[in-house]
Amino acid sequence: MTSTFHVYFGPDAFEAPIEVRRIRTSDCFAALREGLDDFLATPTHPAFIGIFYALAGVALAALSSFGSALHLVFPLVAGFALVGPFFAVGLYELSRRRERGRAASWRDAFAVFRSPALPSVIALGLLLLAVFALWLGVAQFLYFWLYGPKAPSAAIPFLNDVLTTSRGWTLIVLGCLIGFGFAALSLCVSVISFPLMLDRDVGLTPAVIASVRLARQNPGPVALWGAIVAAAVVVGSAPLFIGLAVVMPVLGHATWRFYRRAVQRDAAHEVPIEDPTGEAIVETPLLKELWTFLDVLDFFRRGRV
């Protein structure tokens, strides 16, 4: 069992210093281009994972609608980007395999379940989920302060009120300012943390410190990266969240490429995942038809017929 010290500091806490680089705004766009290239080179598995992102977004909106919580739809969508890096860890592994010149199958996205850094990844993921929950709580309080405890009954009248009244504009302005604070916090602690833990098993604390140090030393490029992610999520969410099936995988791959540009490589401390196929996960009987379908798509993509 992984020790608590390993989870928070990794196996080489005092022997493998993390060197963050000075990056430029051009690195953000270069990482985005490389992420798109990864997506196009491995289209079946990013699409597969992206479908889950899209379904999750639709489910969140549906739950909000049926639960008389229409006022939380926007905070839910905005907060989706806060936890996105946690759910993209499988895409980081696909980009890493392609970077090493190895063939990448959609099954390799599940390699993270065999990573020694998995407990650290989960710990940071839970932290981001807590931030997400706090953001929703603050959004709920802000609505109650301005509108009272009664939830909106219909979307159109509520939207009209938000856009045409002073309390509506107060909700928009304060909501955006508070949301920006939560987004900035999440960005600083996670911009490179997840790929760094997956790549080098450094533990939660060094990864978060390195991520914050990168943001402090490169405020402009990191802010630009956050703006790119936010804009992409908004664009992907617009058509009933369907665009997230493409946007989120591209951003996942691009995050790995951004990490490579932001942190000096240390090959001696990189931790490859042994036996990355994760058969126990992908052979789940209830999902076997889906796995077979994805295997067929991958078969045709590789031109083997």
C-alpha positions as a Markdown table, in Angstrom:
| # | Residue | x | y | z |
|---|---|---|---|---|
| 1 | Met | 0.0 | 0.0 | 0.0 |
| 2 | Thr | 1.3 | 3.5 | -0.9 |
| 3 | Ser | 2.4 | 5.3 | 2.2 |
| 4 | Thr | 1.0 | 8.7 | 3.1 |
| 5 | Phe | 4.5 | 10.2 | 2.7 |
| 6 | His | 4.7 | 8.8 | -0.8 |
| 7 | Val | 1.3 | 10.3 | -1.7 |
| 8 | Tyr | 2.3 | 13.8 | -0.6 |
| 9 | Phe | 6.0 | 13.9 | -1.4 |
| 10 | Gly | 6.8 | 11.0 | -3.7 |
| 11 | Pro | 9.6 | 8.5 | -3.4 |
| 12 | Asp | 12.4 | 11.0 | -4.3 |
| 13 | Ala | 11.3 | 14.0 | -2.4 |
| 14 | Phe | 14.8 | 15.3 | -1.6 |
| 15 | Glu | 16.7 | 13.9 | -4.6 |
| 16 | Ala | 14.8 | 15.1 | -7.7 |
| 17 | Pro | 14.3 | 18.9 | -7.7 |
| 18 | Ile | 11.8 | 20.2 | -10.2 |
| 19 | Glu | 13.1 | 22.9 | -12.5 |
| 20 | Val | 10.4 | 25.1 | -14.1 |
| 21 | Arg | 11.3 | 27.1 | -17.2 |
| 22 | Arg | 10.6 | 30.6 | -18.4 |
| 23 | Ile | 7.9 | 30.2 | -21.0 |
| 24 | Arg | 6.4 | 32.7 | -23.5 |
| 25 | Thr | 2.9 | 33.2 | -24.8 |
| 26 | Ser | 4.0 | 31.5 | -28.0 |
| 27 | Asp | 4.4 | 28.3 | -26.0 |
| 28 | Cys | 0.7 | 28.3 | -25.2 |
| 29 | Phe | -0.3 | 28.3 | -28.8 |
| 30 | Ala | 2.4 | 25.8 | -29.7 |
| 31 | Ala | 1.1 | 23.5 | -27.0 |
| 32 | Leu | -2.4 | 23.9 | -28.3 |
| 33 | Arg | -1.3 | 23.0 | -31.9 |
| 34 | Glu | 0.6 | 20.0 | -30.6 |
| 35 | Gly | -2.4 | 18.9 | -28.6 |
| 36 | Leu | -4.6 | 19.1 | -31.6 |
| 37 | Asp | -2.1 | 17.0 | -33.5 |
| 38 | Asp | -2.2 | 14.4 | -30.8 |
| 39 | Phe | -6.0 | 14.4 | -31.0 |
| 40 | Leu | -6.0 | 13.9 | -34.8 |
| 41 | Ala | -3.3 | 11.2 | -34.6 |
| 42 | Thr | -5.3 | 9.2 | -32.0 |
| 43 | Pro | -9.0 | 10.1 | -32.8 |
| 44 | Thr | -10.9 | 7.1 | -31.4 |
| 45 | His | -9.8 | 7.2 | -27.8 |
| 46 | Pro | -9.9 | 11.0 | -27.3 |
| 47 | Ala | -13.4 | 10.9 | -28.8 |
| 48 | Phe | -14.3 | 8.1 | -26.5 |
| 49 | Ile | -13.2 | 10.0 | -23.4 |
| 50 | Gly | -14.6 | 13.2 | -24.8 |
| 51 | Ile | -18.1 | 11.6 | -25.0 |
| 52 | Phe | -18.0 | 11.0 | -21.3 |
| 53 | Tyr | -17.1 | 14.7 | -20.8 |
| 54 | Ala | -20.1 | 15.7 | -23.0 |
| 55 | Leu | -22.5 | 13.3 | -21.2 |
| 56 | Ala | -21.3 | 14.6 | -17.9 |
| 57 | Gly | -22.0 | 18.1 | -18.9 |
| 58 | Val | -25.5 | 17.2 | -20.2 |
| 59 | Ala | -26.2 | 15.3 | -17.0 |
| 60 | Leu | -25.2 | 18.2 | -14.8 |
| 61 | Ala | -27.5 | 20.6 | -16.8 |
| 62 | Ala | -30.4 | 18.1 | -16.7 |
| 63 | Leu | -30.0 | 17.6 | -12.9 |
| 64 | Ser | -30.0 | 21.3 | -12.4 |
| 65 | Ser | -33.1 | 21.8 | -14.5 |
| 66 | Phe | -35.1 | 19.0 | -13.0 |
| 67 | Gly | -34.0 | 20.0 | -9.5 |
| 68 | Ser | -35.2 | 23.5 | -9.8 |
| 69 | Ala | -31.7 | 24.8 | -9.8 |
| 70 | Leu | -31.5 | 26.6 | -13.1 |
| 71 | His | -29.5 | 29.4 | -11.4 |
| 72 | Leu | -26.7 | 26.9 | -10.9 |
| 73 | Val | -26.4 | 25.8 | -14.6 |
| 74 | Phe | -23.8 | 28.5 | -15.4 |
| 75 | Pro | -21.7 | 27.9 | -12.3 |
| 76 | Leu | -21.8 | 24.1 | -13.0 |
| 77 | Val | -20.5 | 24.7 | -16.6 |
| 78 | Ala | -17.9 | 27.3 | -15.5 |
| 79 | Gly | -16.8 | 25.0 | -12.7 |
| 80 | Phe | -16.4 | 22.1 | -15.1 |
| 81 | Ala | -13.1 | 23.5 | -16.2 |
| 82 | Leu | -11.9 | 23.4 | -12.6 |
| 83 | Val | -12.0 | 19.6 | -12.4 |
| 84 | Gly | -11.2 | 18.9 | -16.1 |
| 85 | Pro | -7.4 | 18.4 | -15.5 |
| 86 | Phe | -8.2 | 15.6 | -13.1 |
| 87 | Phe | -10.3 | 13.6 | -15.6 |
| 88 | Ala | -7.8 | 14.2 | -18.4 |
| 89 | Val | -5.0 | 12.1 | -16.9 |
| 90 | Gly | -5.7 | 9.3 | -19.4 |
| 91 | Leu | -5.0 | 11.6 | -22.2 |
| 92 | Tyr | -1.7 | 12.7 | -20.8 |
| 93 | Glu | -0.6 | 9.1 | -20.9 |
| 94 | Leu | -1.6 | 8.8 | -24.6 |
| 95 | Ser | 0.4 | 11.9 | -25.4 |
| 96 | Arg | 3.4 | 10.6 | -23.5 |
| 97 | Arg | 3.3 | 7.3 | -25.4 |
| 98 | Arg | 3.1 | 9.1 | -28.7 |
| 99 | Glu | 5.9 | 11.4 | -27.6 |
| 100 | Arg | 8.1 | 8.3 | -27.0 |
| 101 | Gly | 7.3 | 7.0 | -30.5 |
| 102 | Arg | 5.1 | 4.2 | -29.2 |
| 103 | Ala | 1.8 | 3.2 | -30.7 |
| 104 | Ala | -1.1 | 4.3 | -28.5 |
| 105 | Ser | -4.4 | 2.4 | -28.3 |
| 106 | Trp | -7.5 | 3.8 | -26.6 |
| 107 | Arg | -6.9 | 1.1 | -23.9 |
| 108 | Asp | -3.7 | 2.9 | -22.9 |
| 109 | Ala | -5.9 | 5.8 | -21.6 |
| 110 | Phe | -6.6 | 3.4 | -18.6 |
| 111 | Ala | -2.9 | 3.0 | -17.9 |
| 112 | Val | -3.2 | 5.6 | -15.1 |
| 113 | Phe | -4.9 | 3.0 | -13.0 |
| 114 | Arg | -1.5 | 1.2 | -12.8 |
| 115 | Ser | 0.5 | 4.3 | -12.2 |
| 116 | Pro | 2.4 | 4.5 | -8.9 |
| 117 | Ala | 1.3 | 8.2 | -8.8 |
| 118 | Leu | -2.4 | 7.3 | -8.8 |
| 119 | Pro | -3.0 | 8.0 | -5.1 |
| 120 | Ser | -1.4 | 11.5 | -5.5 |
| 121 | Val | -3.5 | 12.1 | -8.6 |
| 122 | Ile | -6.7 | 11.2 | -6.7 |
| 123 | Ala | -5.7 | 13.3 | -3.7 |
| 124 | Leu | -5.3 | 16.4 | -5.9 |
| 125 | Gly | -8.5 | 15.5 | -7.8 |
| 126 | Leu | -10.4 | 15.4 | -4.5 |
| 127 | Leu | -9.0 | 18.8 | -3.6 |
| 128 | Leu | -10.2 | 20.3 | -6.9 |
| 129 | Leu | -13.6 | 18.6 | -6.4 |
| 130 | Ala | -13.8 | 20.3 | -3.0 |
| 131 | Val | -13.0 | 23.7 | -4.6 |
| 132 | Phe | -15.7 | 23.0 | -7.2 |
| 133 | Ala | -18.2 | 22.2 | -4.4 |
| 134 | Leu | -17.2 | 25.4 | -2.6 |
| 135 | Trp | -17.7 | 27.4 | -5.8 |
| 136 | Leu | -21.2 | 26.0 | -6.1 |
| 137 | Gly | -22.0 | 26.8 | -2.5 |
| 138 | Val | -20.8 | 30.4 | -3.0 |
| 139 | Ala | -22.9 | 30.7 | -6.2 |
| 140 | Gln | -25.9 | 29.4 | -4.3 |
| 141 | Phe | -25.4 | 31.9 | -1.5 |
| 142 | Leu | -25.0 | 34.8 | -4.0 |
| 143 | Tyr | -28.3 | 33.9 | -5.7 |
| 144 | Phe | -30.1 | 33.6 | -2.4 |
| 145 | Trp | -28.7 | 37.0 | -1.3 |
| 146 | Leu | -30.0 | 38.7 | -4.5 |
| 147 | Tyr | -33.1 | 36.7 | -5.3 |
| 148 | Gly | -34.2 | 35.0 | -2.1 |
| 149 | Pro | -34.6 | 31.3 | -1.4 |
| 150 | Lys | -37.1 | 30.6 | -4.2 |
| 151 | Ala | -35.5 | 28.9 | -7.2 |
| 152 | Pro | -36.3 | 30.1 | -10.7 |
| 153 | Ser | -39.2 | 28.2 | -12.2 |
| 154 | Ala | -38.4 | 28.6 | -15.9 |
| 155 | Ala | -35.2 | 29.3 | -17.9 |
| 156 | Ile | -36.5 | 32.1 | -20.2 |
| 157 | Pro | -38.0 | 34.4 | -17.5 |
| 158 | Phe | -34.9 | 33.9 | -15.3 |
| 159 | Leu | -32.6 | 34.7 | -18.1 |
| 160 | Asn | -34.6 | 37.8 | -19.0 |
| 161 | Asp | -34.4 | 39.0 | -15.4 |
| 162 | Val | -30.7 | 38.4 | -15.2 |
| 163 | Leu | -30.0 | 40.4 | -18.4 |
| 164 | Thr | -32.4 | 43.3 | -17.8 |
| 165 | Thr | -32.4 | 44.1 | -14.1 |
| 166 | Ser | -29.9 | 45.6 | -11.7 |
| 167 | Arg | -29.9 | 42.6 | -9.5 |
| 168 | Gly | -29.3 | 40.4 | -12.5 |
| 169 | Trp | -26.3 | 42.4 | -13.5 |
| 170 | Thr | -25.1 | 42.4 | -9.9 |
| 171 | Leu | -25.3 | 38.6 | -10.1 |
| 172 | Ile | -23.4 | 38.5 | -13.3 |
| 173 | Val | -20.6 | 40.9 | -12.2 |
| 174 | Leu | -20.1 | 39.4 | -8.7 |
| 175 | Gly | -20.4 | 35.9 | -10.0 |
| 176 | Cys | -17.8 | 36.4 | -12.7 |
| 177 | Leu | -15.4 | 38.1 | -10.2 |
| 178 | Ile | -15.8 | 35.3 | -7.6 |
| 179 | Gly | -15.6 | 32.7 | -10.3 |
| 180 | Phe | -12.4 | 34.3 | -11.6 |
| 181 | Gly | -10.9 | 33.9 | -8.1 |
| 182 | Phe | -11.8 | 30.2 | -7.9 |
| 183 | Ala | -10.5 | 29.7 | -11.5 |
| 184 | Ala | -7.2 | 31.4 | -10.8 |
| 185 | Leu | -6.7 | 29.3 | -7.6 |
| 186 | Ser | -7.4 | 26.1 | -9.4 |
| 187 | Leu | -5.2 | 27.1 | -12.4 |
| 188 | Cys | -2.2 | 27.9 | -10.1 |
| 189 | Val | -2.3 | 24.7 | -8.2 |
| 190 | Ser | -3.1 | 22.4 | -11.2 |
| 191 | Val | -1.7 | 23.9 | -14.4 |
| 192 | Ile | 1.1 | 21.3 | -14.5 |
| 193 | Ser | 0.5 | 19.2 | -11.4 |
| 194 | Phe | -1.3 | 16.3 | -12.9 |
| 195 | Pro | 1.0 | 15.6 | -15.8 |
| 196 | Leu | 4.0 | 16.1 | -13.5 |
| 197 | Met | 2.8 | 13.6 | -11.0 |
| 198 | Leu | 2.0 | 11.1 | -13.7 |
| 199 | Asp | 5.4 | 11.6 | -15.4 |
| 200 | Arg | 7.7 | 11.6 | -12.4 |
| 201 | Asp | 5.6 | 10.5 | -9.4 |
| 202 | Val | 6.8 | 13.5 | -7.4 |
| 203 | Gly | 3.9 | 13.5 | -5.0 |
| 204 | Leu | 1.1 | 16.0 | -4.4 |
| 205 | Thr | 3.1 | 18.7 | -2.5 |
| 206 | Pro | 6.1 | 19.1 | -4.8 |
| 207 | Ala | 3.7 | 19.1 | -7.9 |
| 208 | Val | 1.5 | 21.8 | -6.5 |
| 209 | Ile | 4.5 | 23.9 | -5.4 |
| 210 | Ala | 6.0 | 23.6 | -8.9 |
| 211 | Ser | 2.7 | 24.6 | -10.4 |
| 212 | Val | 2.4 | 27.6 | -8.2 |
| 213 | Arg | 6.0 | 28.5 | -8.9 |
| 214 | Leu | 5.4 | 28.3 | -12.6 |
| 215 | Ala | 2.4 | 30.6 | -12.3 |
| 216 | Arg | 4.4 | 33.1 | -10.2 |
| 217 | Gln | 7.4 | 33.2 | -12.6 |
| 218 | Asn | 5.3 | 33.2 | -15.7 |
| 219 | Pro | 2.1 | 35.1 | -14.9 |
| 220 | Gly | 1.4 | 36.3 | -18.4 |
| 221 | Pro | 1.7 | 32.9 | -20.3 |
| 222 | Val | -0.1 | 31.0 | -17.5 |
| 223 | Ala | -3.0 | 33.5 | -17.5 |
| 224 | Leu | -3.2 | 33.2 | -21.3 |
| 225 | Trp | -3.3 | 29.4 | -20.9 |
| 226 | Gly | -6.1 | 29.7 | -18.5 |
| 227 | Ala | -8.0 | 32.1 | -20.8 |
| 228 | Ile | -7.5 | 29.7 | -23.7 |
| 229 | Val | -9.0 | 26.8 | -21.6 |
| 230 | Ala | -11.9 | 28.9 | -20.4 |
| 231 | Ala | -12.7 | 30.2 | -23.9 |
| 232 | Ala | -12.5 | 26.7 | -25.4 |
| 233 | Val | -14.9 | 25.3 | -22.7 |
| 234 | Val | -17.4 | 28.1 | -23.4 |
| 235 | Val | -17.3 | 27.4 | -27.1 |
| 236 | Gly | -17.6 | 23.6 | -26.5 |
| 237 | Ser | -20.5 | 24.1 | -24.1 |
| 238 | Ala | -22.5 | 26.4 | -26.4 |
| 239 | Pro | -24.1 | 23.7 | -28.6 |
| 240 | Leu | -25.7 | 21.7 | -25.7 |
| 241 | Phe | -22.2 | 20.6 | -24.5 |
| 242 | Ile | -21.7 | 18.5 | -27.6 |
| 243 | Gly | -18.5 | 20.4 | -28.5 |
| 244 | Leu | -16.9 | 19.2 | -25.3 |
| 245 | Ala | -16.4 | 15.8 | -26.9 |
| 246 | Val | -13.7 | 17.5 | -29.0 |
| 247 | Val | -12.7 | 20.5 | -26.9 |
| 248 | Met | -11.8 | 18.6 | -23.7 |
| 249 | Pro | -9.6 | 15.9 | -25.4 |
| 250 | Val | -7.7 | 18.5 | -27.3 |
| 251 | Leu | -7.2 | 20.5 | -24.1 |
| 252 | Gly | -6.1 | 17.3 | -22.3 |
| 253 | His | -3.4 | 16.6 | -24.9 |
| 254 | Ala | -2.4 | 20.2 | -25.0 |
| 255 | Thr | -2.0 | 20.3 | -21.3 |
| 256 | Trp | 0.6 | 17.5 | -21.5 |
| 257 | Arg | 2.5 | 19.5 | -24.3 |
| 258 | Phe | 2.3 | 22.7 | -22.1 |
| 259 | Tyr | 3.8 | 20.7 | -19.2 |
| 260 | Arg | 6.7 | 19.6 | -21.4 |
| 261 | Arg | 7.4 | 23.2 | -22.3 |
| 262 | Ala | 7.1 | 24.4 | -18.7 |
| 263 | Val | 9.2 | 21.8 | -16.8 |
| 264 | Gln | 12.8 | 20.8 | -17.5 |
| 265 | Arg | 12.9 | 17.1 | -18.3 |
| 266 | Asp | 14.6 | 14.7 | -15.9 |
| 267 | Ala | 14.7 | 11.3 | -17.6 |
| 268 | Ala | 16.4 | 9.6 | -14.7 |
| 269 | His | 13.3 | 10.2 | -12.6 |
| 270 | Glu | 10.5 | 9.7 | -15.2 |
| 271 | Val | 8.3 | 6.7 | -14.2 |
| 272 | Pro | 6.9 | 4.7 | -17.2 |
| 273 | Ile | 3.8 | 2.8 | -16.5 |
| 274 | Glu | 4.4 | -1.0 | -16.7 |
| 275 | Asp | 1.8 | -3.2 | -18.4 |
| 276 | Pro | -0.2 | -0.2 | -19.5 |
| 277 | Thr | -3.1 | -2.0 | -21.1 |
| 278 | Gly | -5.3 | -2.1 | -17.9 |
| 279 | Glu | -7.1 | -5.2 | -19.0 |
| 280 | Ala | -9.0 | -5.5 | -15.7 |
| 281 | Ile | -10.6 | -2.1 | -16.4 |
| 282 | Val | -11.3 | -2.3 | -20.1 |
| 283 | Glu | -12.7 | -5.9 | -20.0 |
| 284 | Thr | -15.6 | -4.9 | -17.8 |
| 285 | Pro | -18.4 | -7.2 | -19.0 |
| 286 | Leu | -21.1 | -4.6 | -18.9 |
| 287 | Leu | -19.2 | -2.4 | -21.4 |
| 288 | Lys | -17.7 | -5.1 | -23.6 |
| 289 | Glu | -19.8 | -4.1 | -26.6 |
| 290 | Leu | -18.4 | -0.6 | -26.3 |
| 291 | Trp | -14.9 | -1.8 | -26.1 |
| 292 | Thr | -15.4 | -4.0 | -29.1 |
| 293 | Phe | -16.8 | -1.1 | -31.1 |
| 294 | Leu | -13.8 | 1.0 | -30.2 |
| 295 | Asp | -11.4 | -1.8 | -31.1 |
| 296 | Val | -13.0 | -2.0 | -34.6 |
| 297 | Leu | -12.7 | 1.7 | -35.1 |
| 298 | Asp | -9.1 | 1.6 | -34.1 |
| 299 | Phe | -8.6 | -1.4 | -36.5 |
| 300 | Phe | -9.9 | 0.6 | -39.4 |
| 301 | Arg | -8.0 | 3.8 | -38.4 |
| 302 | Arg | -4.7 | 2.0 | -38.5 |
| 303 | Gly | -5.4 | 0.8 | -42.0 |
| 304 | Arg | -5.1 | -2.9 | -41.3 |
| 305 | Val | -7.8 | -3.9 | -43.7 |
